[in-house]
Each structure stands twice: as structure tokens, then as C-alpha cells.
Amino acid sequence: MSNVLTIIKKELTRFFTDKRLVLTTILLPGIMIYLIYSFLGTGLETVMHEEEGVTADIYAYNMPNSIQQTVDSLNIEVLDNQNVTIQQAKEEVEQKQVDLAIIFDENFDVLVENYDVNDGTQTAPNVQLFYNSTNSESSATYNMFIELLNNYEETIANKFDINEANQTYNLATNEDITASFLAGLLPLLLLIFIYSGCVAVAPESIAGEKERGTFATLLITPISRSQIAVGKVLSLSVIALLSGIASFLGAILSLPKLMAGALDNVSGSVYASADYLMLLGIILSTVLIIISVISIISAFAKNIKEAQTLVVPLMVVIMLIGASAMFTGSAINNSMVYLIPLFNSVQAMTSIFSFDANIINITITIASNIIYSGLLVLVLTRMFNSEKVMFNK
């Protein structure tokens, strides 16, 4: 054990004595994630507020009083069209000078009142809306009028109400809404953060030492290859875990701003201490697997550049597995699923964020990840024992 601790101390000393490495690997990713997500959220919120204050300019022909009353209550300016033909109005919409040109049939209200849907000989009253889809304000105004006209059409034959407005019909709590959002997003983000932390340190520690020739010196010391492998994996896991946690905190702290007010109560405070302890166990065991795989790839590579190229497919696999949380909706209850590396971590995280954590499945996930990591360390040990691999023969 003392030899393993020696390797761990060597790796941690090498890392933490390099201030630039600490900054770029642990602190900078979390800070950048917080700043970028917060900036994006603030920008989205500003755009939303600007759009709310925009007044749409439209031409309206033969607009009935029944529609005019609703239009007057919206941010819509109906332009004077006395000297503007319909063709001219359409040209101004095309040139993005006006947002919409809407033409009602003459005596629209009378035609609507007299129209019988069961009479196949009658022609239904028509409303024409001309807009420019390349103009965002024009498209927004068009969609607004489509919704307005659909609502008006429903009120003409209003025989019953649905969800009268004096009650709250969405029975989901703020915690449920927060959990639903976080359960779909955070497993993916966490896997990406963990991978980023692992790939930032493992190639340098193994492939980098091979490239510089210092690994050969380490191999001739009176330390077994298995002890070197365990020490490398554990020390790199500590560094990668710190990087992942920093990035995770940056994402959590920036979520309220990133959502731009869409979800008012997105917060990690809805989870208990036990949830975070289970999450920490899952993250740590996941780090062990990913760092072990990247270490094996780095040991196989001849230099850092080759190692960084070889780990790209692993990144794609991790992103696909992480994205699966967005499609499953909720955690799978089958305990056998929690024996599948990485996918079990995603499912376990999803269950925690959904307030549906099963301690048996969480235990299976952590235990199986540790076992897989042990097997991968054995593979890494075999590679350290191979002169063909370690000296690129």
C-alpha cells in the first residue's frame, strides 16, 4: 500500500505544483461553464423581454369588429391602408417593411353567422394572411393571428368550457417540475464533465511519460506494475473528480439564468443530503471506469497526440449514453440494467434527480463500476508488463 501511496503522491504533487495545470483543469472549466451558461441565459431573457415589447405593424382589410376588439388589446399597430392596395401591402411584407397583411372577406361577421357547415353548397368565409417567414417578427405576428383566429372560431360555437381559468389544473409541484428538467439534462452534463476531467490528465500522465521517456525509469523502480497501475488510476481519479465537481457546480449555479425564467424554481436545494451522497458515490465510481479506460488507451498510444485522437470515439459513446436520459424519461427499474457500465450511472443519476432512487440499484451501480474498474486496472497492469506496449516496439 505504501508503494501505491508513493505513486499517488508523485502524481498529485506533479499536478498541484503546476498552478497553470490546476487552473486550466479544475478551476477554469467550472468558471467558464458558469459564465457561458449565465451569459446565454441573460441573453435569452433579454431577447424575450425585447420581443414582448415589440409592436407589430400590419395592414388589415375588412377587419370585423369582433376581431378588432381583440387586436386593440395586443401590441399590434394597424396601419392606414386607404391608399394602399392589397398588392402594395404584400410587396411591403415581402420587403420586410410591414409584418403582416390580413384580408377578410367583406361582411365577414355576417357571412360567418349565415354559414352552415352542413350545407355543402356554401363556401366558408375566408381569411388570408400574408407574411414573410424570413422575418422573425413577421412569423411571430402570423402565429399570433393564427392562434387568435383559432380561438375566435372556437368561441363562435362555444357549448362548454375546458379548464375554467379560476383554478390551477397543473398539479405538478415545483419540485416535480425541477426534477423532470434536471433528470433529463444533468446526467449528460455530468458524464461530459467527468470525461473532460479524465481526458485532461490521463494522456499526459501515461502517454506523456512514455513520450518523454520517464515512464521507463518508473518501471525499473522496486514497485510492482500493479501498484503503479493502481496508483496512477487512483491519483488521476482524484484530479478528474475535482474537475468534474467544479464543472458540475458551475452548471448548477448557472441553471436559473440559463433557463431565462422559463422555470422559476430550478435549484439543487430540492434534494436531500442523502441524494448528494449517493450522487457522489456514482460520480466517483464512474470516474474510476472512465479514467481506467482512458489510461489503457493512453498506455497503448505512442504519444499524447495519438492518445487524444484515440479517445475521441469514447467521447462519442459517452455523449450518446448520457443523452439516453432525455429519451427514457424516468429511470428503468430492472436491476440487471444497472450492471451495464456507464449506462447504469446515467440511470442511477436519473433516478436520484427524479426523487425515485432505489438504494439496491444504486448499490449495484457503484459496486459493479468498482469491479469493472478493478478488471480494467488488471488490463492496465498487463500492458505495463508488456515491453512491446510500453516501449513501442
N, C-alpha and C positions, 0 to 999 in steps of 0.2 A: 504493500500500500504506500510505503514511503517513496518508492520509485515513481508510482503513479502521481503522487502529490508533487514530486520534483518536476515532472513533465508539465503538470498543470501550472505550477508556479512559474516555470520558464515561459510558457505561452502567455499567461496573464501579465507577467512583467513586461514581456516584449510588446504586448498590446497597450497596456495602460501607461507605459512610459512614453509612448508616442502620442503626444497631445493632438496632433492633426488626425491621426487614425481614430482616436476616441471621438473627436468632433464629427468627422465625416461618417463614422459607422454607427454611433449611438445617438448623439445629440442632434445632428443636422437632419436626419430623416424625419424624426418626430416633429422638429420645429418647422421644417418645410411642409410637411403634411398639414400641420395646423394652419400655417399661413396661407397655403394654396386653397385648402377647403374653405377657410374663413373668407378669403378673397372672392372665391367663386360664389359662395352663399350671399355675401354682401352685394356682389354684382347682380345676381339673380333677383334679390329683393328690390334693388334699385330699379331694375328693368320692370318688374311687376308694378311697382308704385308709379313709374312713369307711364306705363300702359293704362293704368287706372285713370290717370289724369288727362289722357289724350282725348280730344274731341274729334269725332269722325265727321267728315264733310260728305254729304250725299245730295244727289238730285232725286226728287220723288215726284212722280207724275200720277195724278188722280188718286192721291192717298186718301183713304176714307177716314172719317172722324174716329171710328173705332180703333184704328191703328195709330192715328195722330196723337191721341192722348198718351199712349204708352211711349211713343218716340220722344215726346216732350220731356219725359222723366229721365231720359238717358243722356249720356254725353254725345249727343248727335246734333249737328247743325245742318238743318235742311236748307240748302241754298235756293236762291230765287231762280226759277227756271222759265220765267216768262219769255225771255228772248233766247232761250237755249233749246235747240231741237234735241230729240232723243238721240239722233246720230252724233251730234256735237257732244252730248253728255257721255256717250260711250267712248268717244275719242279721248275725252279728258280722263276717263277712268283708265284707258289704255296707256295714257301718258303719265299716269300716277299723279295727276293734278287733283283728282277727286277720288274718294274711296269707293263709292258705290252709286250705281244708277238703278233705281227701282221703279218699275212701271206696273201700275194696277190697271185692270180693265175699268172702263168708265162705269159709274154707278155700281161700284164693287159691292157695297153693302146690300143693295137691292138684289143684285144677281145672286149673292150668297144666300139671302133669305128665300129666294124663289127656287133655288136649285134643289132638285130631288135626286138623291143618289140612286134611287131605284128606277129612275126614268132613263133608259139607255139612249134616248133621243136628244137629251140635253148635253150641252158642253159645260164642263165645270169652269167657274171663274178662274182666271189665271193671274199669277204674279210673276213678273220677270225681274231677276236680279243679275245685273252685270257687274262683275268685279275683276280684279287683276290679282291672280294668285302669287305673282312675284312681289307684290307689295304686302308686307305683313299687316299693315293697318287695314288694307282693303280686305284681306282674308278674314281678319278678326271681325270687321264690320259685317261681312257676308254671313259668317257663322252666327253672329249675334241676331241678325234678322231672320235667319232660318229658324233659330230657336224661338224667337218672338212669334213668328207666323205659325209655327207648330203649336205653340201654347194657345194662340188665339183660335186656331182650328179646333182644339180640344174644348175650349170654353163655349163654342157655339152649340155643341150638343152635350153640355155638362149635365149628366144624370146622377153622378155620385162623385165624392171626393176621395182621394187617396192620401193618407198621412196628413191630416189637417195640421196646420203649422203651429198650433198651440201646445204641442208636446214634443219630447225628444224621442225619436224612434230608433236611433242607433244606440244599442245597449252595450256596445264595447266600451270598456273603461280606458282611461288614458294609458294605464299600464299595458293593457292588451294591445293598444294601437302602437305604443312604443316597441313592445316585444315583437310584434309582427314585422315591423320595419327592420329592427336590428337583427332579428334571426335570419333574414334574407340577405343582409349586407355584410355583417361583421365577420362571419366565418370566412368569406372570400378575402376580405381585407386582412384578417389575421394570418391566413396562410401566406398571402403575398408578403406581409411584413416579416414573418418568420423566415421565409425563403430569402428575402433580401438581406436579412441579417446574417444568414448562414453563408450565402454566396459571397458576402463581402469579406469573410475572414477565412473560410476553409481553403480556397485555392491558394491564397497567399501563404498559409501555414504549411501546406503539404507540397503542392506543385511548386510554389515559390522556393521552398527549401531545396527541393530536388534540382531546380534550375540553378540555384546559387551554389549547390554542392555541399551545403551544410547538413543535409539530411544524412549523408554518408557518415559524417562524423558522429551524429546521434546514434546511428545504427551500431557502431563499434563500441559504444559505451556498455558497461556491465548492467544493462537494463534489458529485460526481455522485450521482444517485439509486441507481445500482447499488452504489456504495461505501457509501451509507447502509444499503441493504438487507443487504449482506454484513456490515457492522459490527454491525448490530442482531442478525442471526441468530447470529453467532459469539459475541458477548458474552452474549446470552441463553442460548445453549447451554452456556457455561461455568457460569453460575449454575444452570441446570437440572440439569446433570451433577453438580454438587456436592450439590444437594438429593437427587437420585436415589441417589448413592453413600451419603450419610448414612442415608437410609431403608433402603437395602439392607443396610448394616452393622447397623442396628438389628434388622432381621428375622433376619439370620443369627445374631446373638448371642443372640436370644431363642428360636430354634427348639428347642434342647434342653429348655427349660422349657415351651414351648408344647405339645410332644408328650407332656408329663406321663409320661415314662418308657416310652411306647409303643415308641419307637425309641431305644435306649440310646446309639447311636453317630452321631447326626445331627450332622455337623460339616463345616465347609468345608475342614478340613485334609486331606481325601482328594484334593483337586485340586492339580495342579502349577502352578508359576508361569506356564507357557505357557498353561494353561487360563484363568487370570485375565487374561492379556494379550489373548487372543482375545475374552474376555467384555467387556473394557474397550473394545476396538475396536467390537464390536457395539453396546454401550450408547451410545457416542459417536455412531456413525452413525445410530442410532435417534433419539437426541436431536435431531440435525440435522433429520431429517424431521419429527418431531412439532412442534418449535419453529417450523419453517418454515410448516407448515400452520396452527398457531395464530396466527402472525404475519400470515398472509394473512387469516384470519378477523378478527383484531383491526383490520387496516387497513380492512377492509370495514365494520366496525361504527362507529357514531357515537360511542359512549361505552363505558366499561368495563363497565357493567351489560349492555349489549347484547352485547358480546363474550363475556362469561361465559355468557350464555344460548345464544349460537350455538355454543359449543364443546361443549355437553352431548352432542349426537349423536356427536361424535368420541370422547367418553369411553366411550359405549356400544359403539362399534365396537372400540375398543382393548380393552375388557374381554372382548368376545366372541372376539377374535383371541387374546388371552392365555390364555383358558380352553381354547382348542383343544388346548393341550399336554396337558391332563388326559385327552383322549379319544384322541389319536393314539398315546399310549403310548411311542413312540420316534420319533426324527427320520426324516423322509422322505428317501430317498436321491436322488430325482430332482432334478438340478441346476437344472432350469427353475423349480422351486418357489421357489428362493432368489432369484428375480427379482421376487417379489411383495412389495411394501412392507409392512412390519410383520410379516406372516406369516413372511417369511424370517427376521426377527430372532428370532421365537419358536422356529422350527425350529432355527436355529443355536444358540440358548441350550440348547434341549433336547438337542441332540447333545453339547454340552460337558458338561452336567450328567450325561449318561448315559455318559460316557467313550467316546463314539463320534464325536468331532469329525472332520470331513473338511475339511482345510485348503483344498481347492478351493471347497467350498460356503461356508465361512466367508469366503473372499476375495470370492466372488461377492456375498455378502450385504453386506459392507462397501462394496465398490465400487459396487454398484447403489444402495445407500442414499445414498452421496455424490453420485452422478449425479442421483438424484431430488431431492435437496436443492438441487443447483445449478439444476435446472429450476424448482423452487419459488421460489428466490431471483429468477430471471428474472421469474416471475409477480409477485412482490412488487415488483420494480423497476418493472414496467409499472403497477402500482397506484400507486406513489409518483409516477409521471409523470402520473397522471390527476388533474386538479384536481377533477373530479366526485366521485372517490372520497375524496380526501384532505381536501376542504373540504365534503363532504356536500352538494353542490349538486344 
